[in-house]
Every structure is written in structure tokens, then in C-alpha cells.
Amino acid sequence: MWGDDREADVIDETSLRELALASATITEALAGRAMTRVIVRAPRLVNVVTER
């Protein structure tokens, strides 16, 4: 996914958030739980906070 080219590592927070939330892994992990917050620190981190 990420190459050696530094330009490939540039992604804005909105795009990264959309990619993460569209991921099958995230969808399965959420398992119907309500998200309370999504924290994005591009280009590498997306935290999804859910209700207990």
C-alpha cells in the first residue's frame, strides 16, 4: 500500500477517516456499536471510540 516514495504517504485526514471506516476490519470490529468519536492523525493513525 505505502511505497518508498514519500509523496505516497501524503493523505488528508478526511480521506484517511473515510478509508478506515470503509474497511471490512473496522466494520467487523465495531459489530453494530455506536461510534462516539473518531480521532485521525494522518498519515498513520485512526482511533475509533465506541460506547461501552
Residue pairs with C-beta under 8 A, 6 or more apart in sequence:
2 8
2 9
9 43
10 43
11 19
11 42
11 43
12 42
13 40
13 41
13 42
16 40
16 42
16 43
16 46
17 38
17 40
17 46
20 26
20 38
20 40
20 46
20 48
21 38
21 48
26 48
29 48
30 48
30 50
33 50
33 51
34 50
34 51
35 48
35 49
35 50
36 49
36 50
36 51
37 48
37 49
38 46
38 47
38 48
38 49
39 45
39 46
39 47
39 49
40 46
40 47
